[in-house]
Every structure is written in structure tokens, then in C-alpha cells.
Amino acid sequence: MQGRMVWPIVGLGIVGAIASAFVLWQENTRVHRLTLAAGSPTGEYYAFSQAFAEVVSRNNPQIQIEVIETDGSQNNMTLLRDNQVQLALVQSDTPVEPPARAVALLFPEMFHLMARTDSGITSVADLRGKRVALMPEGSGSYALFWPLSEHYGLTPQDMMIRPMPPVEAHAALKVGDVDALFRVITLGNPTVKELLLSDSVQLLPIDQIDALQLSLPYLDARVIPKGTYDGGQPIPAEDLPVVAVNALLLAHQELPDEVVSDLTRTLYEHRNELVNLYPKAAMIRLDTSGEDLGLPLHKGARAFYTQDQPEFIVEYAEPIGLLVSVGVLAISGLWQFRMWWLGKQKNRADTYNLEILDLIDQIHQTKSVKELNQLRQKLFDILKRVVTDLDVDRITSESFESFTFPWEIAINTIRHQEFLLRNQLGESEES
């Protein structure tokens, strides 16, 4: 009978091994083609995305990323929501759409308020009545300008707003077609540097961070260090207080976990390659990227951040599955052994319960306190043996729980019998 059962089990194990091998081969040869929504070709999102796509392709040939030009964060979130892209870069203030899942916190993006030196503008409040260039509608910079200006008591009617692409906005400020330009971007952007090298344009502070955070809690206090854009004649001339938001890498929730794990691993384990192509990637820190980002982490990213040995578990998940399939053969034998061992444990537990029941009968028949104390000692000896057997797995925890019920009955019976005997002894002494 047992011989006839072995062959089906062997066949099942072989079929499982073949199926796992096929799935492993299929996954290793499949190419995942992803689209990443970046931003303006002159912006930092686009530059980072191009570098990231190259490093991913170099280290994960099965993942190919196409970087597309967009209008900015809000546009990126819409594309991700509609599943037109699988990856997107957004600012941390961008309203979150349900399919979006966080992958990593990338780098801070500073508020840059630049104004012509002959405009009389020294702060955000001075923008009243001025011509202000903004990034295109749908961009993160455009969306952030309005709550910022509102804090300083400005309304859209107080300014002449001109949304336009970055290249046009920079040119307009340089030639005097606008008085000021507001843009949210990482430090050291070359197009911003080129603009600030002109004597006609200056970079202005944005302070009141504590007050701003009351209505805009996603803002961080930051400083643009002295000489960031030029060290000879320092631009800015002193450390300049500003506010900032963070850039986030998002993925669609339906993107396979293993793909997102590979992307996340590449971001950190090959960061030196990324820094060579995009130096600002040096600001990415693993110890903060998995923190609360305002939306749920993608399961693939969470696996990377939380596991102790991410390389082994993620990379060898499929081979482990193959070994599990082959292990069906061993499991069948272990199952039979387990059933035998559980039966043996149950028999041992039943023996202890029978001892307890026999002891309860003796307690009822006891006529002296001395004999009762001897039975109490026996009861505790049984408990000691049971605990020892539990520690060495001679009985199960379930059997131990069933043992405690009759044991408690026995100890209570002893107490009751002792009470009766002592009362009888007291009555006899009085008589």
C-alpha cells in the first residue's frame, strides 16, 4: 500500500520541479518595458530620470525604461493614475492618486525666487503689481506658488502671472520681459546658474518657515549655501534661507514586486554609477528613503527596505521555490513521522491524566492530614514531570493545557479534603 502511494508523490514532485524551472526561466528571459514620467527636458527630474534609466538598463537588462517629457508633477501623477506610465517623479506636495505607491525619497528641491535687480523686489511680498514668470500649469512649481503667495497676502489679481516653459521663462527674466521668476528645483541647476551669473538677476530669501508649515506641513526649512552658483564672487553672497519639498519616485501599484525591488536595489547598490551621471544623486540616503512618505510604499520597495538580506531573498526567490517543489518528497516522509510522534505524545499525556484521576480517588479516601500531604507531593511530582516533558517536546502544548484542568481539580480536592480533616480533628479535640 505504501509503495503504491510513493510513486504518485514522486511524480508530483517532478512535475512541480519542472513547472518551477519553467517559471524561473520565463521570468529571467522576460523584458519589462516601463515608461517613466519625468518633466521638462531642462529640469532636474528629466536629468535624473535619464541617468537612472541608463544605470537600470546596465545592471538589469530585463528592465528597459523610456523617459518621457511632461509638464511636471501633477501631470506625472495623472499619467500614473491612468496607467499611461508605470513610474513617475513628483514633488512631495502633489495630491496622491490611489494607484500610486512610493518607491524612494530622492533629493530636496529648493524654492528659487529670482528677481531683476532693478525691480525693487526683495521678498515674496514685493511681487504685488509685478510681472511674475511661473512654470507651466500642471507643474509642481506652478502649484506650489499659490499657497506660498497666499501666505504673504497676495492673490492672483495682485500680480501679472505668466506661465511658460523653463527656457522661455529664463529668457524673459534675463531680457526684462518679466520682473521675477519662481521655480522649484534642486541646487546647482546649470540653467539657474547661467541666469544668476547675470548682474541683472538676484536670488531672494524665503523665510517664515515655521508660519508656512502651519498651512503647508510638507515644507522643510533649507539653506542655499553661500557660493552655490558661483564661488568667485559668491552667489548667493551669504547662506540664503529658503523652503523646500522633496522629490519622490513613485510606481503604479500593479507593477510586479520583483521589478520594483530590482529598481530600488539599483538606486542604492549602484549609486556610484548614478552619481557619475547625475552628481545630485549623492543626496539620496537609504536611511531616510523608506520612512513615511505620505503614501504607502510599494510592496517591492518595502521588501528591500525591511529585509536583512535583500540581495539573497529577492534574487533567489524563484530558486527557493524550485527547492520547495523538490522537497515535496521529503515532506511526505516527514508527515508520516510527525503523525507517529504526535500519537506518541498524546499517549504520554493521556498517561499523566490517568495518574491524576487515580490520585483524586486516593484523595477522597484519605483519613489523615499526613497522608494528604504525601498525595500533594505526588501531585507536584507529576506536574514536574509534565513540565519537563513539555520542555523536551515529549508532549505538546495542547496536551499540557488539557493536563492543567484535571491537575487543578486535584489540587482543589486536596484543599477541600484538608479542610474537612482539620475540622474533624478540631471537633474530636473539643469532645
Sequence and secondary structure as in RCSB ss.txt:
>XXXX:A:sequence
MQGRMVWPIVGLGIVGAIASAFVLWQENTRVHRLTLAAGSPTGEYYAFSQAFAEVVSRNNPQIQIEVIETDGSQN
NMTLLRDNQVQLALVQSDTPVEPPARAVALLFPEMFHLMARTDSGITSVADLRGKRVALMPEGSGSYALFWPLSE
HYGLTPQDMMIRPMPPVEAHAALKVGDVDALFRVITLGNPTVKELLLSDSVQLLPIDQIDALQLSLPYLDARVIP
KGTYDGGQPIPAEDLPVVAVNALLLAHQELPDEVVSDLTRTLYEHRNELVNLYPKAAMIRLDTSGEDLGLPLHKG
ARAFYTQDQPEFIVEYAEPIGLLVSVGVLAISGLWQFRMWWLGKQKNRADTYNLEILDLIDQIHQTKSVKELNQL
RQKLFDILKRVVTDLDVDRITSESFESFTFPWEIAINTIRHQEFLLRNQLGESEES
>XXXX:A:secstr
 HHHHHHHHHHHHHHHHHHHHHHHHHHHH  EEEEEE   TTSHHHHHHHHHHHHHHHH TTEEEEEE  S HHH
HHHHHHTTS SEEEEETTS   TTEEEEEEEEEEEEEEEEETTTT  SGGGGTTSEEEE  TTSHHHHHHHHHHH
HTT  GGGSEEEE  HHHHHHHHHHTSSSEEEEEE TT HHHHHHHTSTTEEEE    HHHHHHH TT EEEEE 
TTSSBTTTTBSSS EEEEEEEEEEEEETTS HHHHHHHHHHHHHTHHHHHHH GGGGG  HHHHTS  SS B HH
HHHHHH SSHHHHHHTHHHHHHHHHHTHHHHHHHHHHHHHHHHHHHHHHHHHHHHHHHHHHHHHH  SHHHHHHH
HHHHHHHHHHHHHHHHTTSS HHHHHHHHHHHHHHHHHHHHHHHHHHHHHHHHHH 
